[in-house]
Amino acid sequence: MEEAKSHRLEEDFEGQATHTGPKGVINDWRKFKLESEDSESIPPSKKKILRQISSPQSRDDKDSKVSRKMSIQEYELINQDKEDENCLRKYRRQCMQDMHQKLSFGPRHGFVYELETGEQFLETIEKEQKITTIVVHIYEDGIKGCDALNSSLIYLAAEYPMVKFCKMKASKTGADDRFSLEVLPTLLVYKGGELISNFISVAEQFTEEFFAADVESFLNEYGLLPEREMHALEDTNMEEDVE
């Protein structure tokens, strides 16, 4: 019986020997050993080990994993290039901002101040830093061109934060006789405590309907506005958007 059983096992083993070469024979033997042993006599942990070593990974599987790994590496390299490019853009933008900050001397404003009294008007003119340009709009409600000019100055104040834009009603200046309704709207421009330009009935310089760009061009003609600070930075951002 033992010889017959042994012979049968050898036949079964030979029939299952699908692998060739020394390694294939050893692996087939391991698989055969696992299947032929009495299941009750082998601890579960040993069974698991035998099962693992009897099913080695084929070369094709290894190549497949290597191939997948390489694909992931390539993908990461591509993403890394994009991240490097984004970092470079952020660095360039930060450099531009730092440069503008270093070149921007004096206080920054960004909105239109409402002057309520003659004393406040004088204090604004006399105590502001000498490098700061001050543009004062003398107006009254209901006067043609005054509302449009006030709206335009709000925009320009945001575009030129180094310039101090103010507005004041003629009736609050304490000099009503000088600012009659006929000369409104009036623009007064100061620097270093001195009046450098004044434009009475300034709305006559524009068409009936005018906007901030018209006022900006007018002031630039007289050299009263500095170069817009963010031009270079905006150009850089536009280039990045195109890329």
Sequence and secondary structure as in RCSB ss.txt:
>XXXX:A:sequence
MEEAKSHRLEEDFEGQATHTGPKGVINDWRKFKLESEDSESIPPSKKKILRQISSPQSRDDKDSKVSRKMSIQEY
ELINQDKEDENCLRKYRRQCMQDMHQKLSFGPRHGFVYELETGEQFLETIEKEQKITTIVVHIYEDGIKGCDALN
SSLIYLAAEYPMVKFCKMKASKTGADDRFSLEVLPTLLVYKGGELISNFISVAEQFTEEFFAADVESFLNEYGLL
PEREMHALEDTNMEEDVE
>XXXX:A:secstr
 HHHHHHHHHHHHHHH    HHHHHHHHHHHHHHHHS GGGS HHHHHHHHHHTS   HHHHHHHHHHHHHHHHH
HHHHHHHHHHHHHHHHHHHHHHHHHHHH  S    SEEE  SHHHHHHHHHHS TT EEEEEEE TT TTHHHHH
HHHHHHHHH TTSEEEEEEGGGTT TTTS GGG SEEEEEETTEEEEEETTGGGGS SS  HHHHHHHHHHTT S
   TTHHHHHHHHHHHH 
